[in-house]
């Protein structure tokens, strides 16, 4: 069976989308779901940067590691290799909707995930909680119901 990929997209790929990537990867592994992979990128990613310290801390608090993460710039190729592209906000989705297979967290959960960049650790914890919920819903509503098209 061919591996399928979900791609998370945010602005800089240092806060929200890398947290979502790490959380969904952890949940897929813990639920023993096979053939799925997760990646993330940013619409305006600064290549050569790193995940924000508060994002790493918020993940480590729930036992999720994101070592070796490096921000990536969104490309058409990344979109084409993904069966689902999940943007953090409706505005990001609107920017990318012509690319196909693009949704927002709001499509699954009814809310955008605001950017915690520059905020307190509590802001990042709130982002983590929103993303944990979104990841659970994505698994239940999308991954477990995914049917390969021939």
N, C-alpha and C positions, 0 to 999 in steps of 0.2 A: 504494500500500500504506500502511496506517495504521501510525504509529509505535507501538511497544510500549515500556513502561517497567518497569524493575526498581527497586524501592524498598528501600534499606537502612535498618534501624532499630537504634538503640542507645539509651542512656539520655539523654545530653545533647546529642547531635549536634554534638560538638566534637572527638572523637577518632576512634573506630572507624568509624562510618558515613560521615563525610565522607571518610575515607581510602579506604574501600571504594568509594564513589561515584567518586572521582577515579581510582582504579586501574582499575576496570572500564571507565569511560569511555575512558581511555587505551588499554586493551587492545582495546576494540571498534574504536576509530579505527585503531589500528596493524594490526589484522587485516582492516580494510576491511569490517566487518560493518555493513550498512545497516538502517535502520528501527528501531534500538534506542536508547533513551535511559535514563539512570540518574539517580536522585535519592536523597536521604537525609533523614532526620528523626529526632527524638528523642522518646521517650515522655515525658520531662520536660525538653524543650529550653527554654533561656532565650533567648527571641527578643531579638535585638539584640546577642548575643554574637558570638564569632568562633571559628574553628577554633583548637585549641591550637597553640602555637608548635612543640612537639615533633612534632605530626602534620605540620605544614607542612614542617619540616626533614626528617623521615623520607621524605616524598614527594619533596622536591626532590633528595634523595640518589640517587634512581632516575630522575630526569628528569621527574617528574610535577608539574605546577603545579596549584594549587588557589586561585588568586587570586579575589577577590570572593566567596568562600564565606560564606554567612550561615546560622547554625543555624535550623531550622524545627521547629515542634511537629507531632507526628503528628496527622493528622486522618483521619476516615473517608473524606473525599473523596480524599486522597492514596492511600489503600489501594485505593479503587474504581478509580482511574485506572491502577493498576499490574497487570500480568499476574502478577507475582511480588513478594512482600514477604519480604525476607530479614532475620531478626533475628540479632543477634550471639550470643545465648544461648538455651538452651532455656527459661529462665524468661520471657524476653521473648516468645518464641513462644507459650508457654502463656497469657500475658496477652492475646494478640491472636488466638488460634486461632479464636474465634467469628466473626472478620471475614472468613474465607475467604482462599484463596491465600497463606497465611502459612506460612513454613518458617523453619528456623534454619540457620546455617552448619553446625551439627553434622549436619543432614540430608544435606548434600552431602559434608562432609569428615570427619565423625566427631569433631569437637572444637568446643567453644565458643571464642569469641574474648574473653579476659578484658579488662576495662577497664584501660588503662594510665594513666588519669587520675592525675596527681600523681606519676607514676613518672619514671624516668630516660629519657634519649634511647634507651638500649639497650632499654628496655621497649617504646618506640614502634617501634623497628626490628623487634622480635620480633612485634609486632602487625601491622606492615606485611607481614612475611614470611608470616604466617598468612593475611592477607587477599589477598596476591598469589596464593597457592595456591588459596584459595577462589574468586577471580575466574576463574582458569584453568579450574577444575572447573565453575563455573557456565556459562561459555561452552561448554565441551565437552559437558556433560550436559544443559543446559537450552536455552540460546539456539540452538545449532546444531541441536537436535532439536525446537524449538518448532513446533507445528502449530496454525495458526489454527483456532479452532472457529467453525462457521457457525451 
